[in-house]
Amino acid sequence: MMETIFRAMSTDVKVTVIDALPSKNWADQVKKQFIEMEKIASRFIADSELSRWNASPIGEPYLLSEKFYNLLANAWHYAVQSDFKFNPFVGTVLNRIGYDRSFEKLERAEQEADRTSPIEKTQRDEAADLHTLSFLNDQLTVIKHKQVNVDLGGIGKGWTVDLVYRLLRDELQSHTGVIDAGGDMRVWSNGEPWQVGIQHPTNEEHELMQLWVKQGGIATSNIMHRRWMHFEHVYHHIIDGQTLHVADSDIVQATVLASSTALAEVVSKVICMLQASEVNEWVSSHFEGVGYIFMTKGGEIKLNREVKNYVEELRW
């Protein structure tokens, strides 16, 4: 077994592979992918490709690097599929409520986020719709039709996990491994399944349950951990893409299993925007086939049948 641990994208990244790889510098290649994508897609880096694109004028074709183009196109695809419940165009809202720098630099808050968060300055013309962007696939070019401020933090991390998974499995021929980027995971195995623990949302020393998974992307979203103070108000990082307000849900944590980590990241975020009674219908109608496990503020745990498509064994 070989392992590498490093810090990137404001989180600890741990990658483990079981089989010997033909490349001796596999760990360096893995780390390079994360560092490179952070430099490309972080809105907290002033000269990142994302920051430059966010500042670009509307109506003009803008040539992107292949990696950034593919990430942005992937985010756009999921935004459209979710009817913009998942919305990557919330950078302006996040800046307005104080999330204008990496989370480690914010004033953290322990109490619950404001239910009626004061984001009254948000204008509906900041909301995205099908006419916000045009993609010129053969040219790696995008045209903005309104001034939007994109945030790709969550999906960017999940998308990079998938990128590294393809590097390890396809290029370096690893048959068994796990990538864990702060809870955004990708596991694969030709033999025994990996044991994956789901952390309790309010007690980091305990696990909610354990899963044994052979193949798939896993992501967990939680409204309890990323909370901060801004002008005496408490906020968390999950913004409802349709209302452009901090999500007010009776769900505190959602774990999703899907065909990719990026997809799992998107759906786990959206579940934390919904009421518990809405989840099953919404997920089945928008992202059929994904499995979910969530916990409500009252401590109730719910999961759907699709979890069994990804999990060999589950223990409470």
ChimeraX attribute file (.defattr): number of C-alpha atoms within 10 A of each C-alpha:
attribute: neighborCount
match mode: 1-to-1
recipient: residues
	/A:1	9
	/A:2	13
	/A:3	13
	/A:4	15
	/A:5	14
	/A:6	14
	/A:7	14
	/A:8	19
	/A:9	20
	/A:10	14
	/A:11	14
	/A:12	13
	/A:13	22
	/A:14	17
	/A:15	23
	/A:16	17
	/A:17	21
	/A:18	14
	/A:19	13
	/A:20	13
	/A:21	17
	/A:22	11
	/A:23	12
	/A:24	9
	/A:25	9
	/A:26	16
	/A:27	17
	/A:28	11
	/A:29	14
	/A:30	22
	/A:31	19
	/A:32	14
	/A:33	16
	/A:34	23
	/A:35	14
	/A:36	13
	/A:37	22
	/A:38	23
	/A:39	18
	/A:40	20
	/A:41	25
	/A:42	21
	/A:43	24
	/A:44	17
	/A:45	16
	/A:46	11
	/A:47	13
	/A:48	17
	/A:49	20
	/A:50	25
	/A:51	20
	/A:52	13
	/A:53	19
	/A:54	19
	/A:55	12
	/A:56	16
	/A:57	14
	/A:58	16
	/A:59	14
	/A:60	12
	/A:61	17
	/A:62	17
	/A:63	15
	/A:64	17
	/A:65	11
	/A:66	12
	/A:67	16
	/A:68	18
	/A:69	19
	/A:70	15
	/A:71	19
	/A:72	22
	/A:73	18
	/A:74	16
	/A:75	25
	/A:76	21
	/A:77	12
	/A:78	22
	/A:79	21
	/A:80	15
	/A:81	14
	/A:82	21
	/A:83	15
	/A:84	22
	/A:85	23
	/A:86	26
	/A:87	27
	/A:88	23
	/A:89	26
	/A:90	24
	/A:91	20
	/A:92	17
	/A:93	22
	/A:94	23
	/A:95	12
	/A:96	15
	/A:97	21
	/A:98	15
	/A:99	22
	/A:100	16
	/A:101	13
	/A:102	13
	/A:103	14
	/A:104	10
	/A:105	10
	/A:106	16
	/A:107	12
	/A:108	17
	/A:109	18
	/A:110	12
	/A:111	12
	/A:112	13
	/A:113	21
	/A:114	14
	/A:115	13
	/A:116	13
	/A:117	16
	/A:118	14
	/A:119	14
	/A:120	9
	/A:121	8
	/A:122	15
	/A:123	10
	/A:124	10
	/A:125	10
	/A:126	17
	/A:127	19
	/A:128	22
	/A:129	16
	/A:130	11
	/A:131	9
	/A:132	17
	/A:133	18
	/A:134	15
	/A:135	17
	/A:136	14
	/A:137	11
	/A:138	6
	/A:139	13
	/A:140	18
	/A:141	17
	/A:142	21
	/A:143	18
	/A:144	20
	/A:145	14
	/A:146	17
	/A:147	18
	/A:148	23
	/A:149	21
	/A:150	21
	/A:151	25
	/A:152	22
	/A:153	18
	/A:154	17
	/A:155	24
	/A:156	25
	/A:157	26
	/A:158	27
	/A:159	24
	/A:160	24
	/A:161	28
	/A:162	24
	/A:163	18
	/A:164	21
	/A:165	26
	/A:166	14
	/A:167	17
	/A:168	23
	/A:169	16
	/A:170	11
	/A:171	13
	/A:172	15
	/A:173	15
	/A:174	21
	/A:175	17
	/A:176	22
	/A:177	25
	/A:178	25
	/A:179	25
	/A:180	20
	/A:181	25
	/A:182	17
	/A:183	21
	/A:184	27
	/A:185	29
	/A:186	30
	/A:187	26
	/A:188	22
	/A:189	18
	/A:190	11
	/A:191	9
	/A:192	12
	/A:193	19
	/A:194	19
	/A:195	15
	/A:196	19
	/A:197	16
	/A:198	19
	/A:199	18
	/A:200	15
	/A:201	24
	/A:202	13
	/A:203	9
	/A:204	11
	/A:205	8
	/A:206	12
	/A:207	14
	/A:208	16
	/A:209	14
	/A:210	16
	/A:211	19
	/A:212	17
	/A:213	25
	/A:214	21
	/A:215	24
	/A:216	21
	/A:217	28
	/A:218	29
	/A:219	30
	/A:220	26
	/A:221	28
	/A:222	24
	/A:223	23
	/A:224	17
	/A:225	17
	/A:226	17
	/A:227	23
	/A:228	24
	/A:229	19
	/A:230	16
	/A:231	7
	/A:232	7
	/A:233	14
	/A:234	20
	/A:235	29
	/A:236	25
	/A:237	21
	/A:238	23
	/A:239	25
	/A:240	21
	/A:241	23
	/A:242	16
	/A:243	13
	/A:244	23
	/A:245	20
	/A:246	24
	/A:247	27
	/A:248	21
	/A:249	16
	/A:250	16
	/A:251	24
	/A:252	22
	/A:253	25
	/A:254	28
	/A:255	26
	/A:256	26
	/A:257	31
	/A:258	26
	/A:259	17
	/A:260	22
	/A:261	28
	/A:262	29
	/A:263	24
	/A:264	30
	/A:265	29
	/A:266	24
	/A:267	30
	/A:268	25
	/A:269	28
	/A:270	24
	/A:271	29
	/A:272	29
	/A:273	25
	/A:274	18
	/A:275	14
	/A:276	19
	/A:277	9
	/A:278	11
	/A:279	21
	/A:280	15
	/A:281	10
	/A:282	15
	/A:283	19
	/A:284	14
	/A:285	12
	/A:286	14
	/A:287	16
	/A:288	13
	/A:289	17
	/A:290	23
	/A:291	26
	/A:292	26
	/A:293	19
	/A:294	25
	/A:295	22
	/A:296	18
	/A:297	13
	/A:298	9
	/A:299	11
	/A:300	10
	/A:301	15
	/A:302	14
	/A:303	17
	/A:304	16
	/A:305	10
	/A:306	16
	/A:307	19
	/A:308	14
	/A:309	15
	/A:310	20
	/A:311	21
	/A:312	16
	/A:313	12
	/A:314	15
	/A:315	9
	/A:316	8
